[in-house]
Amino acid sequence: MEIKHKIWLEKNGRVVFGQGRDNLLKAIEECKSLNAAAKKLNMSYRAAWGRLKASEERLGIKLVERSSGEALRLTAEAKAFIEEFDRLERSIDTYLGEAGNRLKALHKSAGKPVTQQ
């Protein structure tokens, strides 16, 4: 038995950030290019660009900027956002792992006969 979860942030009912955006920004940081990041994630350039621009507009901050030589890099705000989102994911994973262990223990004990006193 496992607990599953998926976390994302919304603003006015529209996705702002989640695991997909997190992966996209990390791929941009690694590849220094939106096109290369999109290819790495098996998505179209247009889809990657659309998600990036939508997140920037909804958050009200720039997530990427051009460095010398036209390479893309993450802004300080994007790096801070990724770090906090990853911290949230780790905290939730830890909590859900512990809760899952407690639920498994309850499930195992549920099949045992109840002793009366």
Secondary structure, DSSP 8 states (H G I E B T S, - for coil): -------EEEETTEEEEEHHHHHHHHHHHHHSSHHHHHHHTT--HHHHHHHHHHHHHHHTS--EEE-GGG-EEE-HHHHHHHHHHHHHHHHHHHHHHHHHHHHHHHHHHHTS-----
